[in-house]
Amino acid sequence: MENSFITYQQALAILDANVSNFNVETKNIEACIGHYLAEDLIADRAFPPFDRVTMDGIAILHEQFKNGQREFKIEAVAPAGSPQKTLQEKQNCIEVMTGAILPFGVDTVIRYEDLILDEEKQIATIDVDALKFKQNIHFKGIDIAQGTSIVPKGIQLSSAEINIAASIGKASLKVVKLPKMVLFSTGDELIPIHETPELHQIRRSNVYGIQATLKEWGINAELQHLPDDKATMLKIISAYLKQFDVLIFTGGVSKGKFDYLPEVLETLKVKKHFHKIQQRPGKPFWFGTNAAGKKIFALPGNPVSSFVCTYVYIQYWLAKSLRIPQKPLFVQLKKDIKFSPNLVYFLEATLESTTKGTLVADPQNGNGSGDFVNLVKTDGLLILPQDKSEFKKGEVYPFLRYRRVF
């Protein structure tokens, strides 16, 4: 193994040492979906804030039913949104609606389906033989107590968290300001996707897949293309280093005669932290920074390699920079695997759930780092460690999911 190659663990450590500290901004709640929360969401009152009726029907004192009473005079109606009512006579009932505050003096709710109503006489007759004490009531504070953290900072805001924020009166939220990113394709063999390629050409596809991945993470990255011309690359990259926080390149970092990118970045005083990693696929991955703290990721040109490095490294760096808690996923191998090279192996696999509640990964070997069609058949990457060549069925390994399976 060449001395310039670093290990997977060393690459992660270097990314750890070069995380960005993005500012916090306040955004209107309607613009926060997909952003990362920079504050804890604290319950400003108990959840629910009162004993809440969960069924339309009547509310009674259970003791009366227990003592044999079945007919109850309706003395009032308690709709949702009205102040709390009080039962005046314990042998009576109050008609209640879902969402209403439970009236004072009652402790059990019977749904309409279990009643016979005489609306003219305003009498409700219970038509079941048994009632559960305190049934059909959502009691105050049973979900969460006032002053408790409901949602911790670092969470990517989905509709569920937006719902919580609104319920505690947060019309605006503190979120981590997302980095401004630009994504470059490189190479004269690449043409726009709307054009018909000649035999020697291919359409630009890697950047669209990576752009879509970043969008899933809440980031809208601009797309640009670089020709295989050193002077043009110098001019364009120099301008974008001044405008963007993160520059991502696909292609141009291997040993080809026209792979100018490392040389161009060196000329622009971008410090190279690493170039090659002991892994398959994606060995030629490049990472660097400049004096202004801009981060530069240069992905291999092969589509599977660029895809893998995006999920393994860019996602890792982004999670660290946005202060997102990371939750590793571990799965069992479905079958034996042999892999002789002394490299970390990121192996595409489908994910299955067994009747025993175990997640199992079924490896799916493609046809090399150019076989991006295999990606649409799989759910994520098994991370098989270096210094081991045989991986047995039933062994447990980390799994990096890129598809929501269940």
N, C-alpha and C positions, 0 to 999 in steps of 0.2 A: 504494500500500500504506500502511495506517495506520501512524503512528509507533509505536503501542503493540504492533504485531506484531514478534516477534523471529524470527530464523532458526532452522532446525533445529540448526545447529552451536552457536548461542548457547544454545539450550535445553539441549543436552547439557553445555555448559560450566557452566551454572548448576547442573545436577544434580551435576556433578563437585565443585563447591564446597560442596555440601550433602549429601555422603554421611554416613551414620551409621556409628559405630564400635561394632558390637554385641559384647558380651562373649563370651568363650569359656567353654564348659561341658563337663564330662566326662559322657558317657553310656555306659551299658552297650551293648555291641556289638549286642545284639538290638534296641535302640531307635534305632539310628543310620541306618537306611535313609532316604534322601531328604535327610539333613542334609549340611552342607558341612564338609569336613574342615579343621581348624585346625592340623594338624601333618602333617609328612611321615611317611609310613610307610616305615621303614628295615628292610632285610633283616637279621634278627638272626643269620642263618646263610646259607650259600650255597644257591642254588636250582638244582637239587636239592642237598640237603646231603650226598649220597653218590652214588657211581656206581650208578644205579638200573636194575634189570632192567625192560624194558618188554614182554616177552612171556613167557608160560608155556612152559617147555621145558628145555633143558640149556645149561650154560655150559662152554666148552672153551677150551683154548689153541689159537688159530688156527694156529699153526705146525705142530701135529700134523696137522690137516686138509690143510694145504699140502703136507706130506710124504707124503700118501696114506692116512693113517689114516681109516677110516670107522666102525668100531665102537668104542664107548667104554663102559667099565664105570662104572655109577653108584655112586659111593662115598659120596654124602651127598645130603640134600635141604635146600634153603635156602628156607623160606617167608618171605613178607613179615612184617616185624616181629621177625625173629630176629637175633641178633648175627651179624657177618660170619664166614663160614666160610672155610676154607683148603683148596685142592686139595692132596692129599697126593702123588699120583702124576700126572705131567703127561700120561700116556696115558689117564687117566680123565676123568670129567666129574662135574659136580654138577648135580642137578636143581634148577631155580630157578623161582620163581613171580613173577608181575608185582608190582612194588613192592619186591621184596627187594633188599638191598644186594648188589652184585656180589661173589662170593667172591674172596678173594685167590688169585692164581695163574692166573686165567682172563681172557680178553679178548674173547670172542665168544659171543653167545647164539643158539641155534637153536631156533625154535619147534616145538611138538609136531607141527604139520601137516607139517613137513619131516623127520620122524623115523619110524623103525619101532622100537617099544618091545617088548622081551621082558622083561616084568615079573618073570617067574619067575627068569630068569637075571640080571636087573638089567643088561641090555645095551641101549644106545641106538645104533641105526644111522642114520647121516645119509643121507637119501634124495634129496638134490639134488646137482647137479654143481658148484655154485659157492656160496661163502659170501663175504660182505663182511666184511672185518676190522673188528672192533668193532661189528658190527651189533646192533641191538635193545638198545642201552644208552643211557640218558639220563645223560650224564656230569656229575659234580659241578661246580656253578657255571656251567654253560653258559647257564642262563637269566639269572642275575644273581648278582653277587658279594656276599659278606657286607659289610655296611656301606653298601650302595648304596641310594639312595632309589628305592622302587618306585612309590609313589603320592605326587604332590606335594599340598601343602595347597591348598585352594580347590576341589577336585573334589567334585561332588555324589555322595554315596556310593550306589552301586548294588550289586547282588549280587556283582559281580566284585571290587569294593574290599573288601566285607565278607569275602569269601573270603580275600583277601590278608591282611587285618588278623588274622583268626583264625589263619592259618598262621604269623604271626610272634609269636603269643602275646599279642595285644592284646585283652584281655577287655573293655576300655573304651577309648573314643576321645575325643579333644578335638575338639569341633565348634563352629562359630559358633552362638551362641544366636540362634534365628530371631526376627524381629520379631513383636510382637503386633499383628495387623492387624484392622481392622473395615471392612466394605464396605457402603456405604449406597446404596440406590436412592432416588430423589427423584421427587415428582410425584403429584398426585391422580388422574392417569389410569391409574396402575399398580395392578393388583390381584394378590393372591396367585396362584400358578400353579395351585392346585387349584380355583379359582373359574372360573365361566363369565363371560367379559366381555360387558358391554353394547356396543352399537355404538361408543360413544365411549371405550371403555376398551381397554387391552392388558394382557397378563400381564407380570409382572416377569420378564425373561429375562436382561438384560445382566449383572446381578449374579451369576447362577448360572454364566454362561460365564466371567466373570472369576474367580470363586471357584474354579472348576475349573482355570483356568490357574495360579492361585497354588498350588493343591494339587499340580499337576505340578512346581512349583518347590519343593515341600517345606513350604509354608506353609498352615496351616488358618486361614482368615479367617472371622470372625463376620459374619453378615448382619443388617442392620437396614434399616428404611424410614423416610423422612422425608416428612411431608405438606407441602404448599405453604402453610405457616403460619410466619411469621417468629419468633414467640414460642416456638413448639414447637421449631423448629430450633435456636434459641439454647440452650434448656434441654438438649436431648439432646446436641448437639455439645459443649457445655461439659463435660458429664459424661464423654463418651467421650475428650475430649482428655486427661483426667487418668488414664485407664485404659489407653490404647493407644499404641503407638509410631508407628503409621501409620494414617491415616484416608483412605479412598478413597471418593469420591462419584461417582455416575453421574447426569448431568443437572443442570439448575439453574445452569449457568454461562454461558449464552448471553445474548441481549439481550431475552428474553421478559419480559413484565410480572410474571410470578411466579417469575422466576429470582433468588431471594433469596440464594443461597448466597454469592456474593462479598461482599455486604453483611454477612451474618451472620458470616462469617469475619473480616472487618475489625473488627467490633464485639468479637469475641473475641480481638483483638490477634494475629491470625495475619498474619504479614508475607507479602504477595504478592510472589513473585519474578518470575513472568510469568503472563500470562493467555492471550494469543493467539500462535499460531505460524504462520509463512508455510508452510503445508503443505495438502495435500488427501489424504485426509480428516482431520478432527480439529483444525481451526483453534482452537476455543475452549478447548483444554486449559489447565488452571490448576494452578499449583504454588506452595506456600507452606510456611512453617515458623513455629513460635512460639518464645518465649524458652526453653522447656523442651526444645527440640530435636525436637519432634514434627514429623513430615512429613505434609503434606496434599496429596493429589492429587485434583483434580476433573476427571473425564472428561466429554466431551460426551455428551449423551443418545442420540444416534443410535447404533445398535448397532455398525456397522462402525467408526465414529469411535472409540468407546470401546475396541473390540477392538484397533484399530491403536495407539492411545496406550498401552494396557497393554503391548503387546509392544515398542513402540519406546522408550518412556520409563521406565515402571515397571520393566520387566525390566532396562533399562540401569542405573538407579539401584540396584536390588537387587543386581545383579552386582558393582557397585562397592562397595557397603556390605558385602557378604558376602565380598569379596576373591576373587571367582571370575574366573579367567583367561577372557578373551573371545576367541573365534576367529571372525573374520569369514568369511563364505562369499560367494564371488563366482561369478556365473553369466553365461552368454551369453544375449542376447535371441534369441528364436526368430523374431520378426518386427518390422517397423518400427512405431514408436509415435510419435504426435504429441500433444503436450500444451502448449497455448498459455499458460495462466496462469503467471506468474512465481512458482511455488511448488515446494517439494519434493513429489514425487508418490509416495505409497506405493501401489503398484499390485499388486493381487492376481494371483497367477500359479500355474500348476501347474509342477512340476519334473519334468524328464525326463533320462534318462541315455542318451547316444549310444554307439554301438559304438566310438567313438574315445576314450571315457572322459571326455567333456565333459558338464558339467551345463548344461542349457538350460532357461530359464524361458519358459513360454508365457503371456503376459498374458491375463487373463480379466476383461474389463470387466463390472462389475455394473450395477445400476440406482441408483447413488448410495449415500450413507452409511446409508440405511435398509435396504439389501438384504443382510441378514445371511445369507440363504439361499446367496448366492454364496460365502460363506466355507467352506461344507462341500464345495464343489467344487474348492477351491484348496489349495495347500500352504504358501504364504508370501507375503511382500511384497517386490517389487522396490523398491529405494530409488533413484528417478530424481532427479538433482540439479536444483537451481534454476538459473535463468539459462540454460536450454536448452530448446528446444521440440521438437526432433526427435531421436529415439533409434533408431539403425539396427540392423537384424538383424546378429547377430554381435558387437555391442559388449558389453563386460563391465561389470556393475554389482553392487553389494552386494545380497544377498538375505537376508532375515530369515525363517527357517523357523518355522512354527508347527505343522507336522505332520511326524511321522517317516515319511518316504516309503519308504525302502528297508529 
